[in-house]
Amino acid sequence: MKIYSSYKEFQSTNNSVLTLGTFDGVHIGHQSILKKVIDSTDKNKYESVVLTFFPHPRMVLEKDHNIKLLDTITEKAKKLEVLGIQHLIIQEFTKEFSNLSAEEFVRDVLVEHLHVKKIIIGYDHRFGKNRSADIHDLINYSNIYKFDVEQITAQEINEVSISSTKIRKALLEGDILTANKYLDSAFCLTGTVVKGKQLGRTIGFPTANLVLAEDYKLIPKRGSYIVSTIINGKEVRGMMNIGINPTINSNNNQTLEVHLIDYQGDLYDQTITIKFLDYLRDEKKFDSIEALKQQLQTDYQTAKNYILC
């Protein structure tokens, strides 16, 4: 898959089948739409293109910096590539870009630069300056600029919306199994291992402290999880805690810590990916360090013996 940071960089001269949107999570609802795009390439007569935007338009137009997304741009790109999309355009969303009129967007972006032959889009999609145009306008432009429009049905759009809502709700409630079901894969966090207070070592459970590069990434509910950690392409089972470690920590700073089972090695400054498999328990303050150690030993055995469905 080829990735472009602007529609102006798109280089293919072939006609394209295109869809556009945020596709956050690339979940099962999104996958049904993306399959339509791939199937519409007519045995490679056309090329499949996804046009997405970053930052999220609400971050720019509404200055809403509290948006939390299921995927980073890198994670989204990997999922789209696995599905078979040939071209991904990550268009920087700016106020200048948002001021393109509907016809300018269709003529200059979709037709002139992206050579669209067919666009697959939701019936409720709006575009152009102030989101002034809708599917009816797009169909009118398609007659002028000679491309086809396929509407995604209300039912399919509703399924996408329901899936996104259920995934976010599930993650914020610690319901990893439901989130993974709708994602059709394990929810992941990727970050860099940094040096922490090393308190875990003092009780026999050393942890790798993770720092995320992207502050817009959604973090699941506080608590303990069964996870699989990808280190240099290999997976290592473990357990992860998201929270403030109230039993041994005096501040309220949230940390992301993973204890790896049967692993030896220095992970400082390495980038690792955490795959969430299941929820263990809520975070709590124990009456003593000994009580915490006993609970961690129970968690350890549960994580070690966990069998993937």
C-alpha positions in Angstrom: 0.0 0.0 0.0 1.2 3.5 -0.9 0.8 6.2 1.7 0.6 9.9 0.8 0.5 12.9 3.2 -1.5 15.0 0.8 -3.9 14.4 -2.1 -1.4 16.5 -4.2 1.2 13.8 -3.8 -1.0 11.1 -5.3 0.9 9.7 -8.3 -1.2 7.0 -10.0 -2.6 7.9 -13.4 -5.1 5.0 -13.2 -8.8 5.7 -12.4 -9.7 5.1 -8.8 -12.5 3.8 -6.6 -12.5 5.9 -3.5 -14.1 6.2 -0.1 -13.4 8.8 2.5 -13.8 9.2 6.2 -12.0 8.9 9.6 -12.4 5.0 9.7 -11.4 5.1 13.4 -10.7 1.5 14.5 -11.2 0.1 11.0 -13.8 -2.1 12.7 -16.2 -4.6 11.3 -18.6 -1.9 10.1 -15.8 -0.1 8.3 -14.5 -3.3 6.8 -17.8 -4.0 5.0 -17.5 -0.6 3.3 -13.9 -1.0 2.5 -14.7 -4.4 0.9 -17.1 -2.7 -1.4 -14.2 -0.4 -2.5 -11.9 -3.3 -3.2 -14.6 -5.4 -4.9 -15.4 -2.4 -7.2 -11.9 -2.2 -8.6 -13.1 -4.7 -11.2 -10.2 -7.1 -11.1 -7.6 -4.3 -10.9 -9.2 -2.3 -13.7 -9.3 0.6 -11.1 -7.2 1.2 -8.0 -8.6 1.4 -4.5 -8.1 4.7 -2.6 -9.0 5.7 1.0 -8.9 9.4 1.8 -8.8 10.2 5.5 -8.0 13.4 7.4 -5.7 14.3 10.3 -6.0 16.0 12.7 -9.6 15.0 13.3 -11.8 17.9 11.8 -13.3 18.6 15.2 -9.8 19.3 16.6 -9.4 22.0 14.0 -12.9 23.5 13.5 -14.2 23.1 17.1 -10.8 23.1 18.9 -12.0 20.0 20.6 -8.7 18.4 21.9 -10.5 16.0 24.2 -11.2 13.6 21.3 -9.8 10.1 21.9 -9.4 7.8 19.0 -9.2 4.0 18.8 -6.3 4.1 16.3 -3.2 6.1 15.7 -2.6 7.0 12.1 0.1 4.3 12.0 -2.3 1.6 13.3 -5.0 2.6 10.9 -2.6 2.4 8.0 -1.5 -1.1 8.9 -5.1 -2.3 9.1 -6.0 -0.8 5.8 -3.0 -2.4 4.2 -4.0 -5.8 5.5 -7.5 -5.4 4.1 -5.9 -4.8 0.6 -6.4 -1.1 0.1 -3.8 0.1 -2.5 -3.6 3.8 -1.7 -4.0 5.7 1.6 -4.1 9.5 1.5 -3.7 11.1 5.0 -4.8 14.7 4.2 -3.8 17.3 6.7 -7.0 18.9 7.8 -6.6 22.7 8.1 -8.9 25.6 8.1 -7.7 26.4 4.6 -8.6 22.9 3.4 -12.0 23.2 5.1 -12.7 26.3 3.1 -12.7 24.5 -0.2 -16.2 24.7 -1.7 -18.0 21.5 -2.5 -17.3 21.9 -6.2 -13.7 22.7 -5.7 -13.3 19.6 -3.5 -14.9 17.4 -6.1 -13.2 19.0 -9.2 -9.8 19.7 -7.8 -9.3 16.9 -5.3 -11.4 14.0 -6.3 -11.4 14.3 -10.1 -8.2 16.2 -11.0 -5.8 14.7 -8.5 -7.3 11.4 -7.5 -8.9 10.4 -10.9 -12.0 9.1 -9.2 -14.2 6.8 -11.4 -16.4 5.8 -8.5 -16.9 7.1 -5.0 -18.6 5.0 -2.3 -20.0 7.2 0.4 -22.6 7.4 3.1 -26.1 8.8 2.4 -25.6 11.2 5.2 -22.1 12.4 4.3 -21.6 16.2 4.0 -18.7 18.0 2.5 -17.4 21.3 1.3 -17.1 24.6 3.1 -19.4 24.7 6.2 -20.4 21.1 5.2 -22.9 22.7 2.8 -23.2 19.8 0.3 -24.7 16.4 0.6 -25.2 13.2 -1.4 -27.6 14.9 -3.8 -25.0 17.5 -4.7 -22.4 14.8 -5.1 -24.6 13.0 -7.6 -25.1 16.2 -9.5 -21.3 16.7 -9.7 -20.9 13.1 -10.8 -23.0 13.8 -13.8 -20.8 16.8 -14.7 -17.4 15.2 -14.0 -18.3 11.7 -15.2 -17.9 9.4 -12.2 -20.3 7.0 -10.4 -21.6 7.3 -6.9 -22.6 4.4 -4.7 -24.5 5.2 -1.6 -23.8 3.3 1.6 -27.2 2.5 3.1 -28.7 3.9 6.2 -28.5 0.5 7.8 -24.8 0.1 7.0 -24.1 3.6 8.3 -26.0 2.8 11.5 -24.0 -0.4 12.0 -20.8 1.6 11.7 -22.0 4.1 14.2 -23.2 1.4 16.6 -19.9 -0.4 16.3 -17.8 2.7 17.1 -20.0 3.6 20.1 -19.9 0.1 21.5 -16.1 -0.2 21.1 -15.5 3.1 22.9 -18.0 2.2 25.6 -16.6 -1.3 26.1 -13.0 -0.1 26.4 -14.0 2.6 29.0 -15.8 -0.1 30.9 -13.0 -2.7 30.7 -15.0 -5.0 28.5 -12.1 -6.0 26.3 -13.9 -9.1 24.7 -16.7 -6.9 23.3 -14.3 -4.3 22.0 -12.1 -6.9 20.3 -15.2 -8.6 18.8 -16.2 -5.4 17.1 -12.7 -4.4 16.1 -12.2 -7.9 14.7 -8.7 -7.8 16.3 -7.1 -7.0 19.7 -7.2 -3.4 20.9 -3.6 -2.2 21.1 -1.4 0.5 22.7 2.0 1.2 21.3 4.6 3.2 23.2 8.1 3.6 24.4 9.4 1.9 27.6 10.8 4.5 30.1 12.3 4.3 33.5 9.8 4.4 36.3 10.1 4.4 40.1 10.9 0.6 39.9 8.5 -0.1 42.8 7.4 -3.3 41.1 10.9 -4.8 41.5 10.7 -4.4 45.3 7.7 -6.8 45.5 8.8 -9.3 42.9 6.9 -8.0 39.9 9.1 -5.7 37.8 7.2 -3.8 35.2 7.9 -1.9 31.9 6.5 1.6 32.1 4.9 2.7 28.8 4.7 6.2 27.5 2.5 6.9 24.4 3.6 9.3 21.8 0.0 10.2 20.8 -2.1 11.9 23.4 -5.2 11.4 21.3 -5.2 7.6 21.7 -8.0 6.2 23.8 -6.8 4.5 27.0 -9.1 1.8 28.5 -10.6 1.8 32.0 -8.2 1.7 35.0 -7.6 -1.8 36.2 -5.5 -4.9 35.5 -5.6 -6.7 32.1 -4.3 -9.9 30.5 -2.1 -8.8 27.6 0.2 -10.0 25.0 3.3 -7.8 24.3 5.0 -7.6 20.9 8.7 -7.2 21.4 10.9 -7.3 18.2 8.2 -9.2 16.4 7.7 -11.8 19.1 4.7 -12.0 21.5 5.2 -12.4 25.2 2.2 -13.0 27.6 1.8 -10.6 30.5 -0.4 -8.6 32.7 -0.9 -4.8 32.6 -2.0 -2.3 35.0 -3.6 1.1 34.1 -3.9 3.4 37.0 -2.3 5.1 39.9 -1.0 2.1 42.0 -2.8 3.4 45.1 -1.2 0.8 47.5 2.4 1.9 46.9 2.1 5.2 45.1 1.6 8.5 46.9 0.6 10.6 43.8 -2.4 10.4 41.4 -0.4 10.2 38.2 -1.8 7.5 35.9 0.8 5.0 34.6 0.7 2.2 32.0 2.8 -0.7 33.4 3.2 -4.2 32.0 4.7 -7.2 33.7 6.0 -9.8 31.3 5.8 -13.5 32.0 9.0 -15.5 31.6 10.9 -12.7 29.9 14.4 -11.5 30.6 15.9 -8.4 28.9 16.4 -4.7 28.9 13.4 -2.9 27.3 14.4 0.7 28.1 13.8 3.1 25.1 12.3 0.3 23.1 9.0 0.6 21.3 6.6 -2.2 22.2 2.9 -2.9 21.4 0.4 -4.2 24.0 -2.4 -6.3 22.8 -5.3 -6.4 25.2 -6.8 -9.9 25.7 -9.1 -9.7 28.7 -9.9 -7.8 31.8 -8.6 -9.1 35.1 -10.0 -6.8 37.8 -10.6 -3.2 39.0 -7.7 -1.3 40.5 -8.0 -1.1 44.3 -5.9 -0.1 47.3 -4.9 -3.0 49.4 -4.5 -3.0 53.2 -0.9 -4.1 53.0 2.0 -4.8 50.5 1.7 -8.4 51.3 -2.0 -8.4 50.3 -1.0 -6.7 47.0 1.7 -9.4 46.4 -0.8 -12.2 46.9 -3.3 -10.6 44.5 -0.5 -10.1 41.9 0.5 -13.8 42.2 -3.2 -14.7 41.5 -3.3 -12.4 38.5 0.0 -13.8 37.3 -1.3 -17.4 37.3 -4.6 -16.3 35.6 -2.6 -14.5 32.9 -0.2 -17.3 32.4 -2.9 -19.9 32.1 -5.2 -17.8 29.9 -6.3 -19.6 26.8 -7.3 -17.6 23.7 -10.7 -18.3 22.4 
